Amino acid sequence: MYLARIAIRLKPSIQDPQGLAIVHALHELGFSSTESVRMGKYAEVKINAPDKAAAEKAAKDMCEKLLVNSVMEVYDLTVEESR
């Protein structure tokens, strides 16, 4: 069994209205040193695969076919053995 950890975020060229709203709220709360916030998504997927390479391929395919909108988003993927 393997655990894929996937961090998904907007591409730098895409505006992040949620991040802008959070910056505004942080300033209102007194965190005036905050310059910017970019929000994203995080997913953990348990994969039953014969080896790490197969689990990595499955996780990458999941990202490219469903989890990540490649027009607007990029992702980082790590896979490790899970108990």
BELURFEN-V723863 format. One record per residue. N is the residue number from 1. RES is the residue in three letters. PHI is phi in whole degrees, 0 to 359 (NA if undefined). Layout:
BEGIN
N RES PHI
N RES PHI
END
This chain:
BEGIN
1 MET NA
2 TYR 232
3 LEU 243
4 ALA 262
5 ARG 251
6 ILE 235
7 ALA 255
8 ILE 245
9 ARG 217
10 LEU 291
11 LYS 298
12 PRO 303
13 SER 280
14 ILE 264
15 GLN 293
16 ASP 239
17 PRO 298
18 GLN 295
19 GLY 298
20 LEU 296
21 ALA 296
22 ILE 292
23 VAL 301
24 HIS 301
25 ALA 297
26 LEU 297
27 HIS 298
28 GLU 298
29 LEU 274
30 GLY 99
31 PHE 269
32 SER 290
33 SER 281
34 THR 289
35 GLU 264
36 SER 201
37 VAL 222
38 ARG 238
39 MET 266
40 GLY 210
41 LYS 232
42 TYR 223
43 ALA 226
44 GLU 240
45 VAL 233
46 LYS 273
47 ILE 232
48 ASN 269
49 ALA 224
50 PRO 291
51 ASP 202
52 LYS 297
53 ALA 299
54 ALA 293
55 ALA 294
56 GLU 297
57 LYS 296
58 ALA 298
59 ALA 296
60 LYS 297
61 ASP 298
62 MET 300
63 CYS 298
64 GLU 287
65 LYS 264
66 LEU 218
67 LEU 286
68 VAL 240
69 ASN 273
70 SER 294
71 VAL 288
72 MET 245
73 GLU 234
74 VAL 233
75 TYR 215
76 ASP 243
77 LEU 229
78 THR 231
79 VAL 231
80 GLU 220
81 GLU 294
82 SER 242
83 ARG 265
END
